[in-house]
Amino acid sequence: MVDVTVFGKDEEQTGECDCGCGCGHTCSQRDAAEMLEKALIEKFGNQVRFRYVDALSEEIMDFPEVVKVTNQYRLPLTLLNGQPRFHGGLSFEKISGAIAELLSDI
């Protein structure tokens, strides 16, 4: 199993949608993360556990190791099995590739 945790902001982004859905509308990082979650579960099923955390909420205090490094990364920040792996966007191709690699190592 691979734990995927995405830290983002719930507020709507300005400009074109960059979540990869191609809708052309603005969307929040939560919206993008929800689309990513659906795609990952469709591809990997129960081999993936997904969680989204609003980086501006109190919930982030449950992740002191992330709080320490948030100024080093652009949101959204994606952790795989607790390790920072991707930041500044949510690429299904990159994230699913990394998950497949981790699953093949198990």
MODELLER restraints for C-alpha pairs under 7 A, 6 or more apart:
rsr = mdl.restraints
at = mdl.atoms
rsr.add(forms.Gaussian(group=physical.xy_distance, feature=features.Distance(at['CA:1:A'], at['CA:47:A']), mean=4.48, stdev=0.5))
rsr.add(forms.Gaussian(group=physical.xy_distance, feature=features.Distance(at['CA:1:A'], at['CA:48:A']), mean=5.51, stdev=0.5))
rsr.add(forms.Gaussian(group=physical.xy_distance, feature=features.Distance(at['CA:2:A'], at['CA:47:A']), mean=6.27, stdev=0.5))
rsr.add(forms.Gaussian(group=physical.xy_distance, feature=features.Distance(at['CA:2:A'], at['CA:48:A']), mean=4.94, stdev=0.5))
rsr.add(forms.Gaussian(group=physical.xy_distance, feature=features.Distance(at['CA:2:A'], at['CA:49:A']), mean=6.25, stdev=0.5))
rsr.add(forms.Gaussian(group=physical.xy_distance, feature=features.Distance(at['CA:2:A'], at['CA:80:A']), mean=6.64, stdev=0.5))
rsr.add(forms.Gaussian(group=physical.xy_distance, feature=features.Distance(at['CA:2:A'], at['CA:81:A']), mean=5.88, stdev=0.5))
rsr.add(forms.Gaussian(group=physical.xy_distance, feature=features.Distance(at['CA:2:A'], at['CA:99:A']), mean=6.74, stdev=0.5))
rsr.add(forms.Gaussian(group=physical.xy_distance, feature=features.Distance(at['CA:3:A'], at['CA:48:A']), mean=5.98, stdev=0.5))
rsr.add(forms.Gaussian(group=physical.xy_distance, feature=features.Distance(at['CA:3:A'], at['CA:49:A']), mean=4.84, stdev=0.5))
rsr.add(forms.Gaussian(group=physical.xy_distance, feature=features.Distance(at['CA:3:A'], at['CA:50:A']), mean=6.11, stdev=0.5))
rsr.add(forms.Gaussian(group=physical.xy_distance, feature=features.Distance(at['CA:3:A'], at['CA:80:A']), mean=5.63, stdev=0.5))
rsr.add(forms.Gaussian(group=physical.xy_distance, feature=features.Distance(at['CA:3:A'], at['CA:81:A']), mean=4.78, stdev=0.5))
rsr.add(forms.Gaussian(group=physical.xy_distance, feature=features.Distance(at['CA:4:A'], at['CA:48:A']), mean=6.99, stdev=0.5))
rsr.add(forms.Gaussian(group=physical.xy_distance, feature=features.Distance(at['CA:4:A'], at['CA:49:A']), mean=6.00, stdev=0.5))
rsr.add(forms.Gaussian(group=physical.xy_distance, feature=features.Distance(at['CA:4:A'], at['CA:50:A']), mean=4.79, stdev=0.5))
rsr.add(forms.Gaussian(group=physical.xy_distance, feature=features.Distance(at['CA:4:A'], at['CA:51:A']), mean=6.28, stdev=0.5))
rsr.add(forms.Gaussian(group=physical.xy_distance, feature=features.Distance(at['CA:4:A'], at['CA:78:A']), mean=6.96, stdev=0.5))
rsr.add(forms.Gaussian(group=physical.xy_distance, feature=features.Distance(at['CA:4:A'], at['CA:79:A']), mean=5.78, stdev=0.5))
rsr.add(forms.Gaussian(group=physical.xy_distance, feature=features.Distance(at['CA:4:A'], at['CA:80:A']), mean=4.87, stdev=0.5))
rsr.add(forms.Gaussian(group=physical.xy_distance, feature=features.Distance(at['CA:4:A'], at['CA:81:A']), mean=6.45, stdev=0.5))
rsr.add(forms.Gaussian(group=physical.xy_distance, feature=features.Distance(at['CA:5:A'], at['CA:50:A']), mean=5.91, stdev=0.5))
rsr.add(forms.Gaussian(group=physical.xy_distance, feature=features.Distance(at['CA:5:A'], at['CA:51:A']), mean=4.78, stdev=0.5))
rsr.add(forms.Gaussian(group=physical.xy_distance, feature=features.Distance(at['CA:5:A'], at['CA:52:A']), mean=5.76, stdev=0.5))
rsr.add(forms.Gaussian(group=physical.xy_distance, feature=features.Distance(at['CA:5:A'], at['CA:78:A']), mean=5.72, stdev=0.5))
rsr.add(forms.Gaussian(group=physical.xy_distance, feature=features.Distance(at['CA:5:A'], at['CA:79:A']), mean=5.11, stdev=0.5))
rsr.add(forms.Gaussian(group=physical.xy_distance, feature=features.Distance(at['CA:5:A'], at['CA:80:A']), mean=6.63, stdev=0.5))
rsr.add(forms.Gaussian(group=physical.xy_distance, feature=features.Distance(at['CA:6:A'], at['CA:33:A']), mean=6.99, stdev=0.5))
rsr.add(forms.Gaussian(group=physical.xy_distance, feature=features.Distance(at['CA:6:A'], at['CA:51:A']), mean=6.35, stdev=0.5))
rsr.add(forms.Gaussian(group=physical.xy_distance, feature=features.Distance(at['CA:6:A'], at['CA:52:A']), mean=4.84, stdev=0.5))
rsr.add(forms.Gaussian(group=physical.xy_distance, feature=features.Distance(at['CA:6:A'], at['CA:53:A']), mean=6.16, stdev=0.5))
rsr.add(forms.Gaussian(group=physical.xy_distance, feature=features.Distance(at['CA:6:A'], at['CA:76:A']), mean=6.50, stdev=0.5))
rsr.add(forms.Gaussian(group=physical.xy_distance, feature=features.Distance(at['CA:6:A'], at['CA:77:A']), mean=5.64, stdev=0.5))
rsr.add(forms.Gaussian(group=physical.xy_distance, feature=features.Distance(at['CA:6:A'], at['CA:78:A']), mean=4.48, stdev=0.5))
rsr.add(forms.Gaussian(group=physical.xy_distance, feature=features.Distance(at['CA:6:A'], at['CA:79:A']), mean=6.37, stdev=0.5))
rsr.add(forms.Gaussian(group=physical.xy_distance, feature=features.Distance(at['CA:7:A'], at['CA:52:A']), mean=6.00, stdev=0.5))
rsr.add(forms.Gaussian(group=physical.xy_distance, feature=features.Distance(at['CA:7:A'], at['CA:53:A']), mean=4.83, stdev=0.5))
rsr.add(forms.Gaussian(group=physical.xy_distance, feature=features.Distance(at['CA:7:A'], at['CA:54:A']), mean=5.83, stdev=0.5))
rsr.add(forms.Gaussian(group=physical.xy_distance, feature=features.Distance(at['CA:7:A'], at['CA:55:A']), mean=5.54, stdev=0.5))
rsr.add(forms.Gaussian(group=physical.xy_distance, feature=features.Distance(at['CA:7:A'], at['CA:75:A']), mean=6.73, stdev=0.5))
rsr.add(forms.Gaussian(group=physical.xy_distance, feature=features.Distance(at['CA:7:A'], at['CA:76:A']), mean=5.43, stdev=0.5))
rsr.add(forms.Gaussian(group=physical.xy_distance, feature=features.Distance(at['CA:7:A'], at['CA:77:A']), mean=5.09, stdev=0.5))
rsr.add(forms.Gaussian(group=physical.xy_distance, feature=features.Distance(at['CA:7:A'], at['CA:78:A']), mean=6.44, stdev=0.5))
rsr.add(forms.Gaussian(group=physical.xy_distance, feature=features.Distance(at['CA:8:A'], at['CA:29:A']), mean=5.55, stdev=0.5))
rsr.add(forms.Gaussian(group=physical.xy_distance, feature=features.Distance(at['CA:8:A'], at['CA:30:A']), mean=6.65, stdev=0.5))
rsr.add(forms.Gaussian(group=physical.xy_distance, feature=features.Distance(at['CA:8:A'], at['CA:53:A']), mean=6.46, stdev=0.5))
rsr.add(forms.Gaussian(group=physical.xy_distance, feature=features.Distance(at['CA:8:A'], at['CA:54:A']), mean=5.25, stdev=0.5))
rsr.add(forms.Gaussian(group=physical.xy_distance, feature=features.Distance(at['CA:8:A'], at['CA:55:A']), mean=5.37, stdev=0.5))
rsr.add(forms.Gaussian(group=physical.xy_distance, feature=features.Distance(at['CA:8:A'], at['CA:75:A']), mean=5.41, stdev=0.5))
rsr.add(forms.Gaussian(group=physical.xy_distance, feature=features.Distance(at['CA:8:A'], at['CA:76:A']), mean=4.46, stdev=0.5))
rsr.add(forms.Gaussian(group=physical.xy_distance, feature=features.Distance(at['CA:8:A'], at['CA:77:A']), mean=6.62, stdev=0.5))
rsr.add(forms.Gaussian(group=physical.xy_distance, feature=features.Distance(at['CA:9:A'], at['CA:28:A']), mean=6.98, stdev=0.5))
rsr.add(forms.Gaussian(group=physical.xy_distance, feature=features.Distance(at['CA:9:A'], at['CA:29:A']), mean=5.69, stdev=0.5))
rsr.add(forms.Gaussian(group=physical.xy_distance, feature=features.Distance(at['CA:9:A'], at['CA:30:A']), mean=6.82, stdev=0.5))
rsr.add(forms.Gaussian(group=physical.xy_distance, feature=features.Distance(at['CA:9:A'], at['CA:54:A']), mean=5.33, stdev=0.5))
rsr.add(forms.Gaussian(group=physical.xy_distance, feature=features.Distance(at['CA:9:A'], at['CA:55:A']), mean=5.80, stdev=0.5))
rsr.add(forms.Gaussian(group=physical.xy_distance, feature=features.Distance(at['CA:9:A'], at['CA:56:A']), mean=6.50, stdev=0.5))
rsr.add(forms.Gaussian(group=physical.xy_distance, feature=features.Distance(at['CA:10:A'], at['CA:28:A']), mean=5.45, stdev=0.5))
rsr.add(forms.Gaussian(group=physical.xy_distance, feature=features.Distance(at['CA:10:A'], at['CA:29:A']), mean=5.89, stdev=0.5))
rsr.add(forms.Gaussian(group=physical.xy_distance, feature=features.Distance(at['CA:10:A'], at['CA:30:A']), mean=5.45, stdev=0.5))
rsr.add(forms.Gaussian(group=physical.xy_distance, feature=features.Distance(at['CA:10:A'], at['CA:54:A']), mean=6.19, stdev=0.5))
rsr.add(forms.Gaussian(group=physical.xy_distance, feature=features.Distance(at['CA:11:A'], at['CA:28:A']), mean=5.46, stdev=0.5))
rsr.add(forms.Gaussian(group=physical.xy_distance, feature=features.Distance(at['CA:12:A'], at['CA:26:A']), mean=6.42, stdev=0.5))
rsr.add(forms.Gaussian(group=physical.xy_distance, feature=features.Distance(at['CA:12:A'], at['CA:27:A']), mean=5.17, stdev=0.5))
rsr.add(forms.Gaussian(group=physical.xy_distance, feature=features.Distance(at['CA:12:A'], at['CA:28:A']), mean=4.18, stdev=0.5))
rsr.add(forms.Gaussian(group=physical.xy_distance, feature=features.Distance(at['CA:13:A'], at['CA:26:A']), mean=5.78, stdev=0.5))
rsr.add(forms.Gaussian(group=physical.xy_distance, feature=features.Distance(at['CA:13:A'], at['CA:27:A']), mean=5.79, stdev=0.5))
rsr.add(forms.Gaussian(group=physical.xy_distance, feature=features.Distance(at['CA:13:A'], at['CA:28:A']), mean=5.58, stdev=0.5))
rsr.add(forms.Gaussian(group=physical.xy_distance, feature=features.Distance(at['CA:14:A'], at['CA:26:A']), mean=6.20, stdev=0.5))
rsr.add(forms.Gaussian(group=physical.xy_distance, feature=features.Distance(at['CA:15:A'], at['CA:26:A']), mean=6.16, stdev=0.5))
rsr.add(forms.Gaussian(group=physical.xy_distance, feature=features.Distance(at['CA:16:A'], at['CA:24:A']), mean=5.56, stdev=0.5))
rsr.add(forms.Gaussian(group=physical.xy_distance, feature=features.Distance(at['CA:16:A'], at['CA:25:A']), mean=5.82, stdev=0.5))
rsr.add(forms.Gaussian(group=physical.xy_distance, feature=features.Distance(at['CA:16:A'], at['CA:26:A']), mean=5.61, stdev=0.5))
rsr.add(forms.Gaussian(group=physical.xy_distance, feature=features.Distance(at['CA:17:A'], at['CA:23:A']), mean=6.77, stdev=0.5))
rsr.add(forms.Gaussian(group=physical.xy_distance, feature=features.Distance(at['CA:17:A'], at['CA:24:A']), mean=5.33, stdev=0.5))
rsr.add(forms.Gaussian(group=physical.xy_distance, feature=features.Distance(at['CA:17:A'], at['CA:25:A']), mean=5.17, stdev=0.5))
rsr.add(forms.Gaussian(group=physical.xy_distance, feature=features.Distance(at['CA:17:A'], at['CA:26:A']), mean=4.68, stdev=0.5))
rsr.add(forms.Gaussian(group=physical.xy_distance, feature=features.Distance(at['CA:17:A'], at['CA:27:A']), mean=5.92, stdev=0.5))
rsr.add(forms.Gaussian(group=physical.xy_distance, feature=features.Distance(at['CA:19:A'], at['CA:32:A']), mean=4.81, stdev=0.5))
rsr.add(forms.Gaussian(group=physical.xy_distance, feature=features.Distance(at['CA:19:A'], at['CA:90:A']), mean=6.43, stdev=0.5))
rsr.add(forms.Gaussian(group=physical.xy_distance, feature=features.Distance(at['CA:29:A'], at['CA:76:A']), mean=6.77, stdev=0.5))
rsr.add(forms.Gaussian(group=physical.xy_distance, feature=features.Distance(at['CA:33:A'], at['CA:52:A']), mean=6.89, stdev=0.5))
rsr.add(forms.Gaussian(group=physical.xy_distance, feature=features.Distance(at['CA:36:A'], at['CA:92:A']), mean=6.41, stdev=0.5))
rsr.add(forms.Gaussian(group=physical.xy_distance, feature=features.Distance(at['CA:37:A'], at['CA:50:A']), mean=6.36, stdev=0.5))
rsr.add(forms.Gaussian(group=physical.xy_distance, feature=features.Distance(at['CA:40:A'], at['CA:96:A']), mean=6.82, stdev=0.5))
rsr.add(forms.Gaussian(group=physical.xy_distance, feature=features.Distance(at['CA:41:A'], at['CA:48:A']), mean=6.58, stdev=0.5))
rsr.add(forms.Gaussian(group=physical.xy_distance, feature=features.Distance(at['CA:53:A'], at['CA:59:A']), mean=6.76, stdev=0.5))
rsr.add(forms.Gaussian(group=physical.xy_distance, feature=features.Distance(at['CA:53:A'], at['CA:60:A']), mean=6.61, stdev=0.5))
rsr.add(forms.Gaussian(group=physical.xy_distance, feature=features.Distance(at['CA:54:A'], at['CA:60:A']), mean=6.96, stdev=0.5))
rsr.add(forms.Gaussian(group=physical.xy_distance, feature=features.Distance(at['CA:73:A'], at['CA:87:A']), mean=6.07, stdev=0.5))
rsr.add(forms.Gaussian(group=physical.xy_distance, feature=features.Distance(at['CA:74:A'], at['CA:87:A']), mean=5.49, stdev=0.5))
rsr.add(forms.Gaussian(group=physical.xy_distance, feature=features.Distance(at['CA:74:A'], at['CA:88:A']), mean=4.68, stdev=0.5))
rsr.add(forms.Gaussian(group=physical.xy_distance, feature=features.Distance(at['CA:75:A'], at['CA:87:A']), mean=5.82, stdev=0.5))
rsr.add(forms.Gaussian(group=physical.xy_distance, feature=features.Distance(at['CA:75:A'], at['CA:88:A']), mean=5.04, stdev=0.5))
rsr.add(forms.Gaussian(group=physical.xy_distance, feature=features.Distance(at['CA:76:A'], at['CA:87:A']), mean=5.52, stdev=0.5))
rsr.add(forms.Gaussian(group=physical.xy_distance, feature=features.Distance(at['CA:76:A'], at['CA:88:A']), mean=5.33, stdev=0.5))
rsr.add(forms.Gaussian(group=physical.xy_distance, feature=features.Distance(at['CA:76:A'], at['CA:89:A']), mean=5.69, stdev=0.5))
rsr.add(forms.Gaussian(group=physical.xy_distance, feature=features.Distance(at['CA:77:A'], at['CA:86:A']), mean=5.87, stdev=0.5))
rsr.add(forms.Gaussian(group=physical.xy_distance, feature=features.Distance(at['CA:77:A'], at['CA:87:A']), mean=4.31, stdev=0.5))
rsr.add(forms.Gaussian(group=physical.xy_distance, feature=features.Distance(at['CA:77:A'], at['CA:88:A']), mean=6.61, stdev=0.5))
rsr.add(forms.Gaussian(group=physical.xy_distance, feature=features.Distance(at['CA:78:A'], at['CA:84:A']), mean=5.97, stdev=0.5))
rsr.add(forms.Gaussian(group=physical.xy_distance, feature=features.Distance(at['CA:78:A'], at['CA:85:A']), mean=5.91, stdev=0.5))
rsr.add(forms.Gaussian(group=physical.xy_distance, feature=features.Distance(at['CA:78:A'], at['CA:86:A']), mean=5.10, stdev=0.5))
rsr.add(forms.Gaussian(group=physical.xy_distance, feature=features.Distance(at['CA:78:A'], at['CA:87:A']), mean=6.12, stdev=0.5))
rsr.add(forms.Gaussian(group=physical.xy_distance, feature=features.Distance(at['CA:79:A'], at['CA:85:A']), mean=5.50, stdev=0.5))
